Amino acid sequence: MADLTGARWRKSTRSAGNGGECVEVADNLPGLVAVRDSKDPSGPALTFAPDAWAAFTDQLKRTR
C-alpha cells in the first residue's frame, strides 16, 4: 500500500463547482499519481505509475 501522507490533493479542472462528482489528484509523490473521490477524502485512493496516468489522461483528451 502506498504512503499518501504527503499527498497534495487538487481537484480536477473538469470537476463541477457544485461540490458533486469531483475527482482529486495528487501528483507530487515520487513514482506515483494518486486519485480519489473528493466526497470521501479518507476513503480509498487509486494509484498509478506516472507514465500510466499520462497515457490515461492523454487518451481521455483524444476521445472527448
Jmol script that loads the backbone (N, CA, C; Angstrom):
load data "model"
ATOM      1  N   MET A   1       0.845  -1.176   0.000  1.00  0.00           N
ATOM      2  CA  MET A   1       0.000   0.000   0.000  1.00  0.00           C
ATOM      3  C   MET A   1       0.894   1.245   0.000  1.00  0.00           C
ATOM      4  N   ALA A   2       0.564   2.203  -0.823  1.00  0.00           N
ATOM      5  CA  ALA A   2       1.358   3.421  -0.956  1.00  0.00           C
ATOM      6  C   ALA A   2       1.118   4.363   0.224  1.00  0.00           C
ATOM      7  N   ASP A   3       2.155   5.057   0.650  1.00  0.00           N
ATOM      8  CA  ASP A   3       2.045   6.055   1.708  1.00  0.00           C
ATOM      9  C   ASP A   3       1.636   7.381   1.067  1.00  0.00           C
ATOM     10  N   LEU A   4       0.422   7.814   1.353  1.00  0.00           N
ATOM     11  CA  LEU A   4      -0.109   9.049   0.767  1.00  0.00           C
ATOM     12  C   LEU A   4      -0.109  10.207   1.764  1.00  0.00           C
ATOM     13  N   THR A   5       0.641  10.064   2.850  1.00  0.00           N
ATOM     14  CA  THR A   5       0.664  11.076   3.903  1.00  0.00           C
ATOM     15  C   THR A   5       1.036  12.458   3.369  1.00  0.00           C
ATOM     16  N   GLY A   6       1.998  12.550   2.489  1.00  0.00           N
ATOM     17  CA  GLY A   6       2.450  13.843   1.970  1.00  0.00           C
ATOM     18  C   GLY A   6       1.730  14.295   0.711  1.00  0.00           C
ATOM     19  N   ALA A   7       0.659  13.618   0.360  1.00  0.00           N
ATOM     20  CA  ALA A   7      -0.055  13.954  -0.885  1.00  0.00           C
ATOM     21  C   ALA A   7      -0.660  15.354  -0.809  1.00  0.00           C
ATOM     22  N   ARG A   8      -0.462  16.132  -1.863  1.00  0.00           N
ATOM     23  CA  ARG A   8      -1.117  17.432  -2.020  1.00  0.00           C
ATOM     24  C   ARG A   8      -2.221  17.242  -3.050  1.00  0.00           C
ATOM     25  N   TRP A   9      -3.449  17.190  -2.580  1.00  0.00           N
ATOM     26  CA  TRP A   9      -4.592  16.895  -3.435  1.00  0.00           C
ATOM     27  C   TRP A   9      -5.101  18.158  -4.106  1.00  0.00           C
ATOM     28  N   ARG A  10      -5.497  18.017  -5.362  1.00  0.00           N
ATOM     29  CA  ARG A  10      -6.135  19.118  -6.102  1.00  0.00           C
ATOM     30  C   ARG A  10      -7.302  18.539  -6.885  1.00  0.00           C
ATOM     31  N   LYS A  11      -8.325  19.359  -7.051  1.00  0.00           N
ATOM     32  CA  LYS A  11      -9.499  18.904  -7.808  1.00  0.00           C
ATOM     33  C   LYS A  11      -9.217  18.973  -9.295  1.00  0.00           C
ATOM     34  N   SER A  12      -9.842  18.083 -10.010  1.00  0.00           N
ATOM     35  CA  SER A  12      -9.749  18.090 -11.454  1.00  0.00           C
ATOM     36  C   SER A  12     -10.298  19.405 -11.999  1.00  0.00           C
ATOM     37  N   THR A  13      -9.690  19.907 -13.057  1.00  0.00           N
ATOM     38  CA  THR A  13     -10.204  21.122 -13.692  1.00  0.00           C
ATOM     39  C   THR A  13     -11.555  20.876 -14.338  1.00  0.00           C
ATOM     40  N   ARG A  14     -11.916  19.620 -14.539  1.00  0.00           N
ATOM     41  CA  ARG A  14     -13.206  19.262 -15.138  1.00  0.00           C
ATOM     42  C   ARG A  14     -14.301  19.022 -14.102  1.00  0.00           C
ATOM     43  N   SER A  15     -13.967  19.129 -12.823  1.00  0.00           N
ATOM     44  CA  SER A  15     -14.957  18.905 -11.779  1.00  0.00           C
ATOM     45  C   SER A  15     -15.947  20.063 -11.741  1.00  0.00           C
ATOM     46  N   ALA A  16     -17.189  19.739 -11.471  1.00  0.00           N
ATOM     47  CA  ALA A  16     -18.226  20.765 -11.358  1.00  0.00           C
ATOM     48  C   ALA A  16     -18.010  21.551 -10.075  1.00  0.00           C
ATOM     49  N   GLY A  17     -18.424  22.793 -10.064  1.00  0.00           N
ATOM     50  CA  GLY A  17     -18.265  23.646  -8.895  1.00  0.00           C
ATOM     51  C   GLY A  17     -19.330  23.452  -7.840  1.00  0.00           C
ATOM     52  N   ASN A  18     -20.253  22.537  -8.049  1.00  0.00           N
ATOM     53  CA  ASN A  18     -21.363  22.360  -7.119  1.00  0.00           C
ATOM     54  C   ASN A  18     -21.058  21.396  -5.985  1.00  0.00           C
ATOM     55  N   GLY A  19     -19.819  20.942  -5.858  1.00  0.00           N
ATOM     56  CA  GLY A  19     -19.453  20.030  -4.790  1.00  0.00           C
ATOM     57  C   GLY A  19     -19.905  18.603  -5.022  1.00  0.00           C
ATOM     58  N   GLY A  20     -20.350  18.308  -6.198  1.00  0.00           N
ATOM     59  CA  GLY A  20     -20.857  16.970  -6.509  1.00  0.00           C
ATOM     60  C   GLY A  20     -19.770  15.995  -6.868  1.00  0.00           C
ATOM     61  N   GLU A  21     -19.816  15.497  -8.070  1.00  0.00           N
ATOM     62  CA  GLU A  21     -18.912  14.442  -8.513  1.00  0.00           C
ATOM     63  C   GLU A  21     -17.549  15.006  -8.879  1.00  0.00           C
ATOM     64  N   CYS A  22     -16.636  14.983  -7.912  1.00  0.00           N
ATOM     65  CA  CYS A  22     -15.301  15.539  -8.126  1.00  0.00           C
ATOM     66  C   CYS A  22     -14.237  14.468  -7.956  1.00  0.00           C
ATOM     67  N   VAL A  23     -13.221  14.601  -8.735  1.00  0.00           N
ATOM     68  CA  VAL A  23     -12.054  13.739  -8.631  1.00  0.00           C
ATOM     69  C   VAL A  23     -10.895  14.611  -8.171  1.00  0.00           C
ATOM     70  N   GLU A  24     -10.110  14.106  -7.230  1.00  0.00           N
ATOM     71  CA  GLU A  24      -8.912  14.806  -6.787  1.00  0.00           C
ATOM     72  C   GLU A  24      -7.692  13.981  -7.162  1.00  0.00           C
ATOM     73  N   VAL A  25      -6.630  14.689  -7.524  1.00  0.00           N
ATOM     74  CA  VAL A  25      -5.398  14.040  -7.956  1.00  0.00           C
ATOM     75  C   VAL A  25      -4.244  14.582  -7.117  1.00  0.00           C
ATOM     76  N   ALA A  26      -3.346  13.700  -6.746  1.00  0.00           N
ATOM     77  CA  ALA A  26      -2.092  14.094  -6.094  1.00  0.00           C
ATOM     78  C   ALA A  26      -0.963  13.581  -6.978  1.00  0.00           C
ATOM     79  N   ASP A  27      -0.215  14.509  -7.563  1.00  0.00           N
ATOM     80  CA  ASP A  27       0.876  14.111  -8.457  1.00  0.00           C
ATOM     81  C   ASP A  27       2.231  14.604  -7.949  1.00  0.00           C
ATOM     82  N   ASN A  28       2.307  14.877  -6.652  1.00  0.00           N
ATOM     83  CA  ASN A  28       3.556  15.362  -6.061  1.00  0.00           C
ATOM     84  C   ASN A  28       4.372  14.256  -5.393  1.00  0.00           C
ATOM     85  N   LEU A  29       3.901  13.032  -5.439  1.00  0.00           N
ATOM     86  CA  LEU A  29       4.588  11.932  -4.764  1.00  0.00           C
ATOM     87  C   LEU A  29       5.553  11.244  -5.726  1.00  0.00           C
ATOM     88  N   PRO A  30       6.745  10.895  -5.257  1.00  0.00           N
ATOM     89  CA  PRO A  30       7.722  10.258  -6.144  1.00  0.00           C
ATOM     90  C   PRO A  30       7.241   8.908  -6.662  1.00  0.00           C
ATOM     91  N   GLY A  31       7.192   8.777  -7.974  1.00  0.00           N
ATOM     92  CA  GLY A  31       6.906   7.493  -8.600  1.00  0.00           C
ATOM     93  C   GLY A  31       5.458   7.071  -8.652  1.00  0.00           C
ATOM     94  N   LEU A  32       4.524   7.955  -8.262  1.00  0.00           N
ATOM     95  CA  LEU A  32       3.120   7.571  -8.385  1.00  0.00           C
ATOM     96  C   LEU A  32       2.209   8.779  -8.454  1.00  0.00           C
ATOM     97  N   VAL A  33       1.029   8.541  -8.993  1.00  0.00           N
ATOM     98  CA  VAL A  33      -0.046   9.520  -9.034  1.00  0.00           C
ATOM     99  C   VAL A  33      -1.222   8.872  -8.322  1.00  0.00           C
ATOM    100  N   ALA A  34      -1.835   9.607  -7.385  1.00  0.00           N
ATOM    101  CA  ALA A  34      -2.970   9.082  -6.633  1.00  0.00           C
ATOM    102  C   ALA A  34      -4.236   9.821  -7.038  1.00  0.00           C
ATOM    103  N   VAL A  35      -5.356   9.104  -7.045  1.00  0.00           N
ATOM    104  CA  VAL A  35      -6.647   9.654  -7.434  1.00  0.00           C
ATOM    105  C   VAL A  35      -7.670   9.210  -6.400  1.00  0.00           C
ATOM    106  N   ARG A  36      -8.540  10.154  -5.991  1.00  0.00           N
ATOM    107  CA  ARG A  36      -9.582   9.811  -5.021  1.00  0.00           C
ATOM    108  C   ARG A  36     -10.860  10.593  -5.304  1.00  0.00           C
ATOM    109  N   ASP A  37     -11.926  10.166  -4.666  1.00  0.00           N
ATOM    110  CA  ASP A  37     -13.224  10.832  -4.732  1.00  0.00           C
ATOM    111  C   ASP A  37     -13.226  11.928  -3.669  1.00  0.00           C
ATOM    112  N   SER A  38     -13.483  13.170  -4.062  1.00  0.00           N
ATOM    113  CA  SER A  38     -13.426  14.275  -3.105  1.00  0.00           C
ATOM    114  C   SER A  38     -14.515  14.179  -2.042  1.00  0.00           C
ATOM    115  N   LYS A  39     -15.583  13.459  -2.305  1.00  0.00           N
ATOM    116  CA  LYS A  39     -16.647  13.295  -1.313  1.00  0.00           C
ATOM    117  C   LYS A  39     -16.232  12.350  -0.190  1.00  0.00           C
ATOM    118  N   ASP A  40     -15.166  11.586  -0.384  1.00  0.00           N
ATOM    119  CA  ASP A  40     -14.711  10.612   0.604  1.00  0.00           C
ATOM    120  C   ASP A  40     -13.188  10.696   0.745  1.00  0.00           C
ATOM    121  N   PRO A  41     -12.676  11.836   1.278  1.00  0.00           N
ATOM    122  CA  PRO A  41     -11.225  12.023   1.321  1.00  0.00           C
ATOM    123  C   PRO A  41     -10.483  11.016   2.193  1.00  0.00           C
ATOM    124  N   SER A  42     -11.148  10.397   3.136  1.00  0.00           N
ATOM    125  CA  SER A  42     -10.470   9.386   3.950  1.00  0.00           C
ATOM    126  C   SER A  42     -10.684   7.982   3.403  1.00  0.00           C
ATOM    127  N   GLY A  43     -11.394   7.898   2.293  1.00  0.00           N
ATOM    128  CA  GLY A  43     -11.652   6.611   1.665  1.00  0.00           C
ATOM    129  C   GLY A  43     -10.483   6.150   0.810  1.00  0.00           C
ATOM    130  N   PRO A  44     -10.714   5.137   0.004  1.00  0.00           N
ATOM    131  CA  PRO A  44      -9.627   4.577  -0.808  1.00  0.00           C
ATOM    132  C   PRO A  44      -9.179   5.525  -1.914  1.00  0.00           C
ATOM    133  N   ALA A  45      -7.949   5.347  -2.315  1.00  0.00           N
ATOM    134  CA  ALA A  45      -7.384   6.087  -3.442  1.00  0.00           C
ATOM    135  C   ALA A  45      -6.781   5.077  -4.406  1.00  0.00           C
ATOM    136  N   LEU A  46      -6.901   5.371  -5.670  1.00  0.00           N
ATOM    137  CA  LEU A  46      -6.247   4.560  -6.698  1.00  0.00           C
ATOM    138  C   LEU A  46      -4.872   5.159  -6.936  1.00  0.00           C
ATOM    139  N   THR A  47      -3.887   4.319  -7.197  1.00  0.00           N
ATOM    140  CA  THR A  47      -2.550   4.821  -7.501  1.00  0.00           C
ATOM    141  C   THR A  47      -2.093   4.270  -8.846  1.00  0.00           C
ATOM    142  N   PHE A  48      -1.358   5.102  -9.553  1.00  0.00           N
ATOM    143  CA  PHE A  48      -0.880   4.775 -10.893  1.00  0.00           C
ATOM    144  C   PHE A  48       0.587   5.169 -11.022  1.00  0.00           C
ATOM    145  N   ALA A  49       1.301   4.474 -11.861  1.00  0.00           N
ATOM    146  CA  ALA A  49       2.631   4.927 -12.263  1.00  0.00           C
ATOM    147  C   ALA A  49       2.436   6.197 -13.092  1.00  0.00           C
ATOM    148  N   PRO A  50       3.337   7.173 -12.980  1.00  0.00           N
ATOM    149  CA  PRO A  50       3.158   8.419 -13.727  1.00  0.00           C
ATOM    150  C   PRO A  50       2.967   8.220 -15.232  1.00  0.00           C
ATOM    151  N   ASP A  51       3.681   7.267 -15.836  1.00  0.00           N
ATOM    152  CA  ASP A  51       3.514   7.062 -17.282  1.00  0.00           C
ATOM    153  C   ASP A  51       2.145   6.460 -17.607  1.00  0.00           C
ATOM    154  N   ALA A  52       1.618   5.611 -16.741  1.00  0.00           N
ATOM    155  CA  ALA A  52       0.285   5.048 -16.958  1.00  0.00           C
ATOM    156  C   ALA A  52      -0.780   6.138 -16.819  1.00  0.00           C
ATOM    157  N   TRP A  53      -0.622   7.024 -15.833  1.00  0.00           N
ATOM    158  CA  TRP A  53      -1.568   8.125 -15.655  1.00  0.00           C
ATOM    159  C   TRP A  53      -1.527   9.065 -16.866  1.00  0.00           C
ATOM    160  N   ALA A  54      -0.338   9.362 -17.353  1.00  0.00           N
ATOM    161  CA  ALA A  54      -0.206  10.234 -18.527  1.00  0.00           C
ATOM    162  C   ALA A  54      -0.871   9.606 -19.747  1.00  0.00           C
ATOM    163  N   ALA A  55      -0.691   8.309 -19.944  1.00  0.00           N
ATOM    164  CA  ALA A  55      -1.335   7.627 -21.071  1.00  0.00           C
ATOM    165  C   ALA A  55      -2.850   7.676 -20.935  1.00  0.00           C
ATOM    166  N   PHE A  56      -3.353   7.482 -19.722  1.00  0.00           N
ATOM    167  CA  PHE A  56      -4.801   7.530 -19.465  1.00  0.00           C
ATOM    168  C   PHE A  56      -5.367   8.919 -19.766  1.00  0.00           C
ATOM    169  N   THR A  57      -4.729   9.964 -19.229  1.00  0.00           N
ATOM    170  CA  THR A  57      -5.252  11.308 -19.458  1.00  0.00           C
ATOM    171  C   THR A  57      -5.097  11.742 -20.916  1.00  0.00           C
ATOM    172  N   ASP A  58      -4.035  11.316 -21.570  1.00  0.00           N
ATOM    173  CA  ASP A  58      -3.877  11.619 -22.999  1.00  0.00           C
ATOM    174  C   ASP A  58      -4.996  10.979 -23.807  1.00  0.00           C
ATOM    175  N   GLN A  59      -5.342   9.745 -23.485  1.00  0.00           N
ATOM    176  CA  GLN A  59      -6.429   9.061 -24.185  1.00  0.00           C
ATOM    177  C   GLN A  59      -7.763   9.781 -23.944  1.00  0.00           C
ATOM    178  N   LEU A  60      -8.000  10.220 -22.723  1.00  0.00           N
ATOM    179  CA  LEU A  60      -9.228  10.963 -22.429  1.00  0.00           C
ATOM    180  C   LEU A  60      -9.322  12.232 -23.278  1.00  0.00           C
ATOM    181  N   LYS A  61      -8.218  12.936 -23.403  1.00  0.00           N
ATOM    182  CA  LYS A  61      -8.202  14.162 -24.206  1.00  0.00           C
ATOM    183  C   LYS A  61      -8.532  13.883 -25.661  1.00  0.00           C
ATOM    184  N   ARG A  62      -8.097  12.742 -26.179  1.00  0.00           N
ATOM    185  CA  ARG A  62      -8.346  12.396 -27.582  1.00  0.00           C
ATOM    186  C   ARG A  62      -9.779  11.943 -27.849  1.00  0.00           C
ATOM    187  N   THR A  63     -10.466  11.486 -26.808  1.00  0.00           N
ATOM    188  CA  THR A  63     -11.808  10.929 -27.025  1.00  0.00           C
ATOM    189  C   THR A  63     -12.933  11.887 -26.678  1.00  0.00           C
ATOM    190  N   ARG A  64     -12.639  13.063 -26.262  1.00  0.00           N
ATOM    191  CA  ARG A  64     -13.751  13.962 -25.924  1.00  0.00           C
ATOM    192  C   ARG A  64     -14.171  14.808 -27.063  1.00  0.00           C
TER     193      ARG A  64
END
end "model"
wireframe off; spacefill off
backbone 0.3
color backbone group
